[in-house]
Amino acid sequence: MKTLPNLLTLLRILLIPVMMGAFYTQSTKGAWVAAVCFILASITDYLDGLAARLLSQTSRLGQFLDPTADKLLIVSTLFLLAGFHKISPLSFIPATIILCREIMVSGLREILLELKVPLPVTRLAKWKTAIQMLALSILLISDALNPPNDIHALGETLLWIAGILTLVTGYNYLRAGLKHF
């Protein structure tokens, strides 16, 4: 449990309520704290995997916690941005796609686990997560800027790209998983 990769993953989870609390202040300072917390949490996603490989500290707990922490971070941030009208109503579409895919893949993994069939993370899924985190980082930074500027459009564009990659990876996982039913 107390390996560096698992501690980094737990840090990612613990940063979520801090980010949310800062976001709720609806102040410029709070927006910056939220953005920094999200970015730090996103960096731990890279670092925990790197540490697990370099230190040979992969574990069942880590295999569960890492994707769970990613989902918690992404979904909570999407809800905050949508709930506080920080993304356009049109961007609710990729946000909903991302949320639905995460639920579907989690359920699929659970069923395949019972069948003792692994569903490894693909390279494209790692890129999808990286683009989601970049999009949300940009949107949070845009919110912190006073007045907001044009980088918001970049964040929403990247959110759409992440939404498309989410559809592709979700379909690929579903196709691979359905072979075992």
ROSE-652266 format. One record per residue: residue in one letter; y, x, z of N, C-alpha, C in turn. Coordinates in steps of 0.02 Angstrom, whole numbers, padded with zeros to 5 digits, always signed. Each point is the difference from the previous one (the first is absolute). Last residue first. Layout:
% residues N
aYXZYXZYXZ ...
% end
This chain:
% residues 181
f-00634-00905-01204-00013-00067+00027-00058-00032-00037 h+00106+00217-00049-00047+00004+00056-00015-00068+00031 k+00159+00043-00179-00065+00023-00024-00054-00003+00054 l+00234-00042+00040-00039-00058-00019-00068+00019-00028 g+00166+00168+00060-00033-00033+00057-00045-00057-00020 a+00133+00117-00162-00050+00046+00029-00039-00034+00056 r+00178-00120-00095-00052+00009-00051-00056+00044+00028 l+00191-00026+00133-00038-00062-00003-00058+00006-00049 y+00152+00180+00014-00041-00006+00061-00043-00062-00002 n+00152+00027-00177-00052+00052-00002-00046-00003+00061 y+00188-00144-00007-00050-00020-00049-00057+00051-00002 g+00183+00056+00133-00036-00057+00029-00055-00024-00046 t+00145+00166-00079-00047+00027+00049-00040-00056+00034 v+00167-00066-00154-00051+00041-00034-00052+00025+00050 l+00189-00116+00083-00044-00045-00038-00058+00039-00032 t+00164+00124+00108-00038-00037+00049-00048-00048-00034 l+00158+00117-00128-00056+00044+00020-00045-00034+00051 i+00192-00117-00060-00044+00005-00059-00060+00045+00017 g+00168-00016+00162-00034-00064-00007-00050+00000-00058 a+00142+00186+00032-00053-00002+00051-00039-00065-00004 i+00186+00016-00137-00051+00047-00024-00058+00002+00049 w+00184-00126+00066-00035-00032-00055-00055+00045-00029 l+00140+00090+00162-00042-00051+00032-00040-00038-00054 l+00161+00155-00070-00061+00034+00025-00046-00050+00035 t+00207-00082-00069-00039+00018-00059-00065+00034+00021 e+00154-00050+00169-00033-00060-00024-00042+00014-00063 g+00129+00178+00087-00052-00021+00048-00038-00061-00023 l+00186+00070-00126-00055+00047-00008-00058-00019+00047 a+00198-00119+00023-00034-00020-00063-00059+00047-00013 h+00142+00053+00179-00040-00059+00015-00040-00023-00061 i+00164+00175-00003-00070+00021+00009-00045-00059+00019 d+00245-00009-00038-00046-00014-00055-00072+00023+00012 n+00155-00054+00215+00017+00025-00067-00057-00013-00048 p+00127-00092+00253-00061+00016-00039+00019+00024-00070 p+00188+00045+00182-00035-00058-00027-00064+00021-00037 n-00030+00100+00150+00052-00050+00009+00061+00020-00041 l-00288+00043+00042+00062+00023-00030+00053-00056+00005 a-00226-00033+00069+00038+00038+00049+00068+00023-00027 d-00162-00115-00136+00026-00046+00051+00045+00036+00050 s-00112+00128-00161+00052-00040-00032+00031-00048+00050 i-00186+00121+00069+00059+00044-00004+00058-00039-00031 l-00206-00109+00003+00026+00006+00069+00063+00044+00001 l-00114-00023-00204+00030-00064+00019+00030+00003+00070 i-00119+00188-00078+00063-00007-00036+00035-00066+00018 s-00214+00038+00089+00047+00048+00028+00069-00007-00033 l-00177-00126-00087+00024-00028+00063+00049+00048+00035 a-00103+00073-00200+00041-00060-00014+00030-00027+00065 l-00155+00177+00019+00063+00023-00029+00047-00059-00012 m-00216-00050+00072+00038+00032+00054+00067+00026-00025 q-00149-00091-00158+00021-00052+00047+00045+00030+00054 i-00102+00150-00145+00056-00035-00033+00025-00057+00043 a-00189+00118+00077+00058+00045-00001+00060-00035-00031 t-00206-00113-00004+00027+00003+00068+00063+00043+00002 k-00116-00007-00203+00028-00067+00015+00033+00001+00068 w-00124+00188-00062+00065-00002-00034+00036-00066+00014 k-00217+00019+00078+00043+00045+00039+00070+00003-00032 a-00165-00121-00112+00020-00036+00061+00044+00044+00044 l-00095+00096-00192+00053-00047-00019+00024-00040+00061 r-00182+00147+00029+00062+00038-00010+00058-00048-00018 t-00197-00108+00142+00007+00034-00065+00066+00038-00003 v-00176-00074+00208+00068-00007-00025+00006+00040-00065 p-00241-00102+00079+00048+00055+00012+00068-00015-00031 l-00211-00136+00089+00050-00016-00050+00056+00052+00009 p-00283-00033+00075+00068+00027+00007+00045-00024-00057 v-00220-00117+00117+00025+00024-00064+00071+00026+00010 k-00160-00122+00154-00003+00073+00001+00018+00030-00068 l+00011-00234+00080-00052+00017-00049-00011+00076-00004 e+00169-00085+00140-00062-00032+00023-00058+00017-00046 l+00211+00070-00067-00022+00040+00057-00065-00029+00029 l+00111-00116-00171-00037+00057-00026-00025+00045+00056 i+00139-00182+00058-00064-00024-00026-00043+00057-00025 e+00218+00053+00070-00039-00025+00057-00069-00024-00023 r+00158+00066-00163-00026+00058+00036-00045-00022+00058 l+00115-00168-00117-00052+00030-00042-00033+00059+00035 g+00188-00099+00101-00058-00043+00004-00059+00027-00040 s+00203+00114-00016-00026+00006+00068-00062-00043+00009 v+00116-00015-00203-00037+00063+00004-00028+00009+00071 m+00136-00190-00037-00061-00004-00040-00041+00064+00007 i+00213-00009+00103-00046-00046+00033-00067-00001-00037 e+00171+00122-00098-00020+00033+00061-00050-00043+00039 r+00100-00089-00195-00048+00052-00016-00026+00034+00063 c+00174-00159+00022-00064-00032-00018-00054+00052-00016 l+00222+00078+00044-00030-00030+00060-00069-00030-00016 i+00126+00085-00180-00021+00054+00044-00035-00028+00062 i+00097-00153-00148-00059+00032-00031-00027+00054+00046 t+00201-00099+00063-00057-00045+00011-00064+00028-00030 a+00199+00118-00040-00014+00002+00072-00060-00044+00016 p+00087-00001-00221-00042+00059+00015-00017+00006+00074 i+00135-00188-00049-00062-00001-00040-00041+00063+00012 f+00218-00033+00090-00052-00029+00043-00067+00000-00039 s+00207+00063-00101-00042+00054+00027-00050-00025+00052 l+00162-00147-00096-00047+00020-00052-00047+00056+00025 p+00180-00075+00138-00056-00047-00002-00052+00017-00053 s+00140+00203+00100+00015-00061-00038-00060-00047+00001 i+00052+00164+00206-00026+00006-00068+00014-00066-00035 k+00065+00021+00218+00019+00067-00022-00030+00017-00068 h-00006-00199+00170+00031-00004-00067+00026+00067-00025 f-00133-00052+00202+00071+00011+00009+00038+00002-00067 g-00237-00033+00006+00026-00047+00049+00075+00007+00012 a-00118+00151-00146+00002-00068-00028+00034-00048+00049 l-00033+00222+00071+00046+00000-00057+00006-00070-00030 l-00155+00030+00176+00069+00010+00023+00049-00005-00058 f-00230-00007-00052+00022-00061+00034+00072+00006+00025 l-00099+00191-00095+00012-00052-00052+00024-00065+00032 t-00066+00171+00145+00063+00016-00033+00017-00050-00054 s-00208-00017+00111+00055-00017+00046+00068+00014-00032 v-00192+00059-00125+00008-00072+00006+00057-00018+00048 i-00057+00231-00029+00024-00030-00062+00015-00074+00009 l-00097+00116+00183+00067+00027-00016+00029-00035-00061 l-00222-00051+00063+00047-00024+00051+00071+00021-00017 k-00173+00085-00135+00010-00072-00011+00051-00029+00049 d-00066+00225+00029+00038-00008-00063+00017-00074-00011 a-00142+00052+00179+00069+00019+00015+00044-00008-00062 t-00229-00033-00028+00028-00055+00040+00073+00015+00016 p-00129+00164-00111+00021-00055-00044+00030-00059+00037 d-00069+00183+00139+00047+00021-00051+00019-00057-00048 l-00169-00028+00177+00070-00001+00021+00049+00015-00057 f-00242+00011-00032+00023-00069+00014+00076-00001+00011 q-00105+00205-00032-00011-00037-00062+00021-00073+00008 g+00006+00142+00189+00052+00016-00047-00006-00038-00066 l-00171-00021+00159+00061-00031+00026+00058+00013-00048 r-00202+00105-00046-00005-00072-00014+00063-00035+00023 s+00032+00254-00063-00040-00039+00048-00002-00072-00022 t+00080+00280-00063-00007-00069-00022-00046-00036+00049 q+00091+00237-00005+00002-00048+00055-00001-00072-00026 s+00021+00245-00093-00066-00033+00000-00006-00049+00058 l+00198+00125-00073-00031+00014+00065-00071-00028+00005 l+00131-00029-00200+00006+00071+00017-00036+00018+00065 r+00007-00230-00073-00037+00042-00047+00001+00073+00021 a+00123-00155+00128-00071-00017+00004-00042+00044-00046 a+00236+00019-00009-00028+00029+00061-00074-00014+00006 l+00115-00103-00177-00001+00073-00009-00032+00034+00060 g+00038-00230+00015-00054+00015-00048-00007+00074-00012 d+00178-00072+00135-00064-00012+00034-00059+00013-00046 l+00224+00021-00085-00019+00053+00046-00067-00013+00034 y+00100-00164-00146-00020+00060-00037-00029+00053+00048 d+00087-00190+00098-00056-00021-00042-00027+00059-00040 t+00197+00020+00131-00062+00009+00039-00061-00022-00040 i+00215-00033-00092-00019+00071-00003-00065+00011+00040 s+00098-00213+00007-00029+00013-00066-00024+00072-00006 a+00117-00063+00194-00066-00031-00001-00035+00013-00066 l+00222+00069+00018-00043+00041+00042-00072-00027+00001 i+00159-00130-00111-00012+00062-00038-00045+00047+00041 f+00072-00199+00104-00046-00015-00055-00018+00064-00038 c+00161+00018+00170-00067-00015+00028-00050-00013-00055 v+00224+00027-00065-00029+00064+00022-00070-00011+00030 a+00123-00191-00061-00018+00039-00060-00034+00065+00020 a+00085-00135+00172-00057-00033-00032-00024+00041-00060 v+00197+00069+00106-00058+00014+00043-00063-00030-00031 w+00202-00049-00107-00019+00071-00009-00061+00018+00042 a+00090-00214+00027-00030+00005-00067-00022+00072-00014 g+00118-00044+00198-00068-00027+00004-00036+00006-00067 k+00228+00057+00009-00039+00049+00037-00073-00022+00004 t+00150-00150-00095-00008+00058-00044-00044+00053+00034 s-00043-00248+00076+00058+00044+00000-00014+00058-00048 q-00146-00188+00083+00044-00018-00056+00065+00040+00001 t-00209-00009+00144+00068+00007+00026+00052-00021-00052 y-00240+00008-00042+00026-00062+00028+00071+00007+00028 f-00123+00189-00082+00019-00044-00055+00034-00063+00026 a-00094+00151+00155+00062+00026-00029+00025-00045-00056 g-00208-00053+00094+00054-00011+00048+00067+00024-00026 m-00192+00044-00130+00017-00072+00001+00057-00014+00048 m-00086+00219-00008+00034-00016-00063+00023-00073+00001 v-00133+00067+00176+00065+00033+00006+00042-00017-00062 p-00225-00071+00003+00044-00042+00042+00070+00031+00011 i-00152+00130-00133+00013-00066-00030+00043-00044+00046 l-00092+00222+00054+00067-00001-00030+00018-00070-00027 l-00218+00049+00089+00051-00007+00053+00071-00002-00027 i-00184+00039-00148-00003-00068+00026+00055-00011+00053 r-00023+00216-00086+00022-00045-00054+00001-00072+00025 l-00092+00161+00142+00073+00006-00002+00028-00047-00053 l-00231+00021+00010+00025-00041+00055+00077+00003+00003 t-00104+00140-00154-00008-00070-00021+00026-00047+00054 l-00006+00228+00049+00051-00013-00051-00003-00073-00023 l-00167+00073+00145+00063-00004+00036+00058-00014-00048 n-00214+00039-00090+00003-00065+00033+00065-00009+00039 p-00040+00211-00106+00008-00054-00049+00005-00070+00033 l-00038+00189+00144+00067-00002-00030+00007-00055-00052 t-00176-00042+00192+00008+00051-00051+00070-00006-00029 k-00128-00129+00183+00061+00039+00008+00003+00059-00048 m-00188-00152-00002+00060-00041+00000+00063+00043+00000 
% end
